[in-house]
Amino acid sequence: DTTEAKSLYTTTINYDLPSVKHLYVKLTNDKTIPLSVQSKMAERMKPVLTETIDSGHLPMPSKPEKLAGILTGFVEGITS
């Protein structure tokens, strides 16, 4: 395993946010990115929906049904 460089998350970049609807999923037990940082990231992204999963950094293996439900609901909501 190789630890990701801290600069990957802390370097300021300038970008134009695509004009599409965004979803942000906060992870309440993420030991890598604290909830306070996730909240700031979500705020900058300006999502139309923010959901929360009680999981660590990778909800795909630990909460796959919950994540799939959130993603499916979001896609259905923006395509209907």
Backbone torsions as a table, in degrees:
resi	resn	phi	psi	omega
1	ASP	NA	142.0	175.8
2	THR	-121.2	128.2	178.5
3	THR	-71.2	138.1	177.4
4	GLU	-69.1	144.5	179.2
5	ALA	-64.2	134.7	179.4
6	LYS	-57.0	-34.8	-178.2
7	SER	-62.6	-22.3	177.1
8	LEU	-57.8	-33.7	-177.3
9	TYR	-103.2	-14.0	-173.1
10	THR	-112.7	-8.3	-179.8
11	THR	-77.2	128.7	178.3
12	THR	-76.5	131.6	176.3
13	ILE	-128.4	155.3	175.7
14	ASN	-109.2	134.7	-177.9
15	TYR	-157.3	159.6	173.1
16	ASP	-99.5	122.6	179.6
17	LEU	-69.5	127.2	179.3
18	PRO	-58.5	148.1	-178.1
19	SER	-87.5	66.0	174.3
20	VAL	-129.0	161.1	178.3
21	LYS	-75.0	139.1	-176.0
22	HIS	-116.0	146.9	172.8
23	LEU	-119.4	139.4	173.2
24	TYR	-124.2	130.4	178.4
25	VAL	-110.9	114.1	177.4
26	LYS	-86.4	143.5	-178.5
27	LEU	-116.3	111.3	-169.8
28	THR	-70.7	-20.8	-179.2
29	ASN	-114.7	25.9	-179.7
30	ASP	-74.0	115.7	179.7
31	LYS	-85.1	-12.3	-178.8
32	THR	-87.4	-45.5	-179.0
33	ILE	-123.5	106.2	-178.4
34	PRO	-58.6	153.2	-179.4
35	LEU	-56.6	-35.7	178.9
36	SER	-63.6	-38.0	178.1
37	VAL	-72.0	-40.3	176.9
38	GLN	-59.3	-39.5	179.3
39	SER	-63.2	-41.8	177.5
40	LYS	-64.9	-40.4	178.7
41	MET	-63.3	-43.5	179.6
42	ALA	-64.0	-41.5	179.7
43	GLU	-59.1	-43.5	179.3
44	ARG	-67.0	-31.8	-177.3
45	MET	-77.9	-21.7	-179.7
46	LYS	55.4	57.7	-179.1
47	PRO	-71.5	151.8	173.9
48	VAL	-79.2	-17.4	-179.7
49	LEU	-147.5	135.2	172.7
50	THR	-122.3	127.1	178.3
51	GLU	-118.2	165.3	-179.9
52	THR	-132.0	137.6	174.8
53	ILE	-123.7	135.9	176.7
54	ASP	-82.1	80.4	-179.6
55	SER	-151.7	173.2	174.6
56	GLY	-81.8	-160.5	-172.5
57	HIS	-62.0	-26.7	-177.7
58	LEU	-121.5	89.2	-179.1
59	PRO	-72.6	-14.9	-178.0
60	MET	-58.1	-47.1	177.9
61	PRO	-85.1	-26.9	-174.9
62	SER	-90.6	-30.1	-178.2
63	LYS	-139.2	53.5	-173.7
64	PRO	-62.0	-38.2	-178.8
65	GLU	-67.4	-41.5	179.8
66	LYS	-63.5	-47.2	179.8
67	LEU	-63.6	-43.7	179.1
68	ALA	-60.8	-40.5	178.6
69	GLY	-63.5	-41.5	178.4
70	ILE	-64.3	-47.9	-179.0
71	LEU	-63.8	-43.8	179.2
72	THR	-63.1	-45.0	179.2
73	GLY	-61.4	-40.6	179.4
74	PHE	-64.3	-49.0	-178.8
75	VAL	-62.6	-44.2	178.8
76	GLU	-62.4	-36.9	-178.9
77	GLY	-69.2	-33.8	-178.2
78	ILE	-90.9	-10.5	179.9
79	THR	-103.9	-5.5	-179.2
80	SER	-94.7	NA	NA
